[in-house]
């Protein structure tokens, strides 16, 4: 979920720095989000649970890339440690309030570039094989090509981000009640989530 909300930043960077090579640092679980994205050069997997020696080795590898710019969505010190010439981080965002949607918080980091995000609707990339597999799953679940789908992920990685089950039930009932028979709800997630 959190990684998906960073994708508009990636789109914005690619649109405004068309010739730039863009690499991504991400944890082990969400690396698949970037695996088939044509905008990405290299996906570096960072394990925050690694020992100190592995972390130093990881930082050294990134320093060796000689990055001109680093944009940090987590508020870490990685941009400083890797020696990027320009560094933008959630730590130094112009606007960082708790009442702002996470997508907006991430995009605010780019205010230092004096560029704005133009939503073009496509931030997530999948290949034809995965698309065929998803279509087959939807058809087997009784969902047809013209159906209006609403995807809901009723789980989270940890209990602090977990909303109550009854809340999801009420949202689904309310959504289906807007135009009975018009929408179909698909629950998404994986078995590793709580």
C-alpha positions as CSV (number, residue, x, y, z in Angstrom):
1,X,0.0,0.0,0.0
2,X,2.6,2.6,1.0
3,X,4.8,1.8,-2.0
4,X,1.9,2.1,-4.4
5,X,1.3,5.6,-3.1
6,X,4.9,6.6,-4.1
7,X,4.3,5.7,-7.8
8,X,3.0,9.1,-8.7
9,X,6.3,10.5,-7.6
10,X,8.1,8.1,-10.0
11,X,5.7,9.2,-12.8
12,X,6.4,12.8,-12.1
13,X,10.2,12.3,-12.1
14,X,10.2,10.3,-15.3
15,X,8.0,13.0,-17.0
16,X,10.2,15.9,-16.0
17,X,13.6,14.2,-16.2
18,X,13.1,12.2,-19.4
19,X,16.7,11.1,-20.0
20,X,17.4,10.2,-16.4
21,X,18.1,6.7,-15.2
22,X,15.9,6.1,-12.2
23,X,16.8,3.4,-9.7
24,X,14.6,2.4,-6.7
25,X,15.5,1.3,-3.2
26,X,12.7,-0.8,-1.7
27,X,12.2,-3.5,1.0
28,X,12.0,-7.2,0.1
29,X,8.1,-7.5,0.1
30,X,7.1,-4.7,-2.3
31,X,10.0,-5.1,-4.8
32,X,7.5,-6.9,-7.2
33,X,5.7,-3.6,-7.7
34,X,8.7,-2.3,-9.6
35,X,9.8,-5.6,-11.3
36,X,8.1,-5.0,-14.6
37,X,8.1,-1.2,-14.6
38,X,9.9,0.1,-17.8
39,X,10.7,3.4,-16.1
40,X,13.1,1.7,-13.6
41,X,16.7,1.0,-14.1
42,X,17.7,-1.1,-11.1
43,X,15.7,-2.2,-8.1
44,X,17.9,-2.3,-5.0
45,X,16.4,-4.4,-2.2
46,X,17.1,-3.0,1.3
47,X,16.5,-5.2,4.3
48,X,16.1,-3.0,7.4
49,X,16.6,-6.2,9.5
50,X,20.1,-6.9,8.0
51,X,23.1,-6.6,10.3
52,X,25.2,-3.5,10.4
53,X,27.9,-4.9,8.1
54,X,25.4,-5.7,5.4
55,X,23.9,-2.2,5.7
56,X,27.3,-0.6,5.3
57,X,27.9,-2.7,2.3
58,X,24.5,-1.7,0.8
59,X,25.3,2.0,1.3
60,X,28.7,1.6,-0.2
61,X,27.1,0.0,-3.3
62,X,24.7,2.9,-3.7
63,X,27.5,5.4,-3.2
64,X,29.3,3.8,-6.1
65,X,26.4,4.7,-8.4
66,X,27.3,8.5,-8.0
67,X,23.7,9.7,-8.0
68,X,23.0,13.2,-9.0
69,X,19.7,13.2,-7.0
70,X,18.0,11.2,-4.3
71,X,14.3,11.5,-3.5
72,X,13.4,9.8,-0.2
73,X,9.8,8.8,0.6
74,X,10.6,7.3,4.1
75,X,12.4,10.1,5.8
76,X,15.7,8.2,6.2
77,X,19.3,9.3,6.0
78,X,20.0,7.2,2.9
79,X,20.2,10.3,0.5
80,X,22.9,11.8,2.7
81,X,24.8,8.6,3.3
82,X,25.0,7.7,-0.4
83,X,26.4,11.2,-1.3
84,X,23.7,12.3,-3.7
85,X,24.4,15.9,-4.9
86,X,20.7,16.9,-4.6
87,X,18.6,15.4,-1.8
88,X,14.9,15.6,-1.3
89,X,13.3,13.9,1.7
90,X,10.1,13.6,3.7
91,X,12.2,14.9,6.6
92,X,12.6,18.3,4.9
93,X,9.2,18.4,3.0
94,X,7.7,21.8,2.6
95,X,4.4,20.5,3.9
96,X,4.3,17.5,6.2
97,X,1.0,17.4,8.1
98,X,-0.7,14.4,9.5
99,X,-4.0,15.3,7.8
100,X,-2.7,15.0,4.3
101,X,-3.2,12.0,2.1
102,X,0.0,10.0,1.7
103,X,0.1,10.5,-2.0
104,X,0.0,14.3,-1.6
105,X,2.7,14.1,1.2
106,X,5.0,12.2,-1.2
107,X,4.3,14.7,-4.1
108,X,5.0,17.6,-1.8
109,X,8.6,16.4,-1.5
110,X,9.0,17.4,-5.2
111,X,8.2,21.0,-4.5
112,X,12.0,21.5,-4.2
113,X,12.1,20.7,-8.0
114,X,9.4,23.3,-8.6
115,X,7.5,20.8,-10.7
116,X,3.9,19.6,-10.4
117,X,2.4,16.2,-11.0
118,X,0.1,15.8,-13.9
119,X,-2.1,12.8,-13.2
120,X,-2.2,10.7,-16.4
121,X,-3.8,7.7,-14.7
122,X,-1.1,5.1,-15.2
123,X,1.4,4.5,-12.4
124,X,1.4,0.7,-12.1
125,X,2.8,-1.6,-14.8
126,X,2.0,-5.3,-15.3
127,X,2.8,-7.5,-18.3
128,X,0.5,-9.4,-20.6
129,X,1.1,-12.7,-18.8
130,X,0.0,-11.2,-15.4
131,X,-3.0,-9.4,-17.1
132,X,-4.2,-12.7,-18.6
133,X,-3.9,-14.5,-15.2
134,X,-5.9,-11.7,-13.5
135,X,-8.6,-11.8,-16.2
136,X,-8.9,-15.5,-15.8
137,X,-9.3,-15.1,-12.0
138,X,-11.9,-12.5,-12.5
139,X,-13.9,-14.5,-15.0
140,X,-13.8,-17.6,-12.6
141,X,-15.2,-15.3,-9.9
142,X,-18.1,-14.3,-12.1
143,X,-16.8,-10.9,-13.1
144,X,-17.3,-9.9,-16.7
145,X,-15.3,-7.5,-18.9
146,X,-17.8,-4.6,-18.7
147,X,-18.4,-4.8,-14.9
148,X,-17.5,-1.8,-12.7
149,X,-15.0,-3.1,-10.2
150,X,-14.0,-1.6,-6.8
151,X,-10.9,-3.1,-5.2
152,X,-10.7,-3.2,-1.5
153,X,-7.7,-4.4,0.5
154,X,-9.1,-5.2,4.0
155,X,-5.8,-6.0,5.5
156,X,-2.4,-4.5,6.4
157,X,1.1,-5.6,7.2
158,X,0.7,-4.6,10.9
159,X,-2.0,-4.0,13.4
160,X,-1.3,-0.3,13.8
161,X,-2.6,0.3,10.2
162,X,-5.4,-2.2,10.4
163,X,-8.9,-0.8,10.2
164,X,-11.7,-2.7,11.9
165,X,-13.5,-5.4,9.9
166,X,-16.9,-3.9,10.6
167,X,-15.7,-0.7,8.9
168,X,-14.9,-2.5,5.7
169,X,-18.2,-4.3,5.8
170,X,-20.1,-1.0,6.1
171,X,-18.1,0.6,3.3
172,X,-18.8,-2.4,1.0
173,X,-22.5,-2.4,1.9
174,X,-22.7,1.3,1.3
175,X,-20.9,1.1,-2.0
176,X,-23.0,-1.7,-3.3
177,X,-26.2,0.1,-2.2
178,X,-25.4,3.2,-4.3
179,X,-26.5,1.5,-7.5
180,X,-27.6,-2.0,-6.7
181,X,-26.1,-4.5,-9.2
182,X,-23.9,-1.8,-10.8
183,X,-20.7,-2.4,-8.9
184,X,-18.8,-5.5,-7.9
185,X,-16.3,-5.5,-5.1
186,X,-13.1,-7.4,-5.3
187,X,-11.2,-8.1,-2.1
188,X,-7.4,-8.0,-2.7
189,X,-4.4,-8.8,-0.5
190,X,-2.2,-11.8,0.3
191,X,-2.0,-14.4,2.9
192,X,1.0,-12.7,4.6
193,X,-1.1,-9.7,5.7
194,X,-3.0,-9.6,9.0
